[in-house]
């Protein structure tokens, strides 16, 4: 074995909570002039997550892809 020292770094984010998803959903709805529906606290985590993504994807702006020329 080698005596070489190896260093490893990890740059991970903490998992998002239900409250984080509700805030993201609320922000996405605000872009459409809407508000969170009544009874959000009664929705399952999956329902909140799905609704958040459904609303977020309405506001996605595709980025212009660069043109690559092969020689």
Order of alpha helices (4+ residues) and beta strands (2+ residues): alpha-alpha
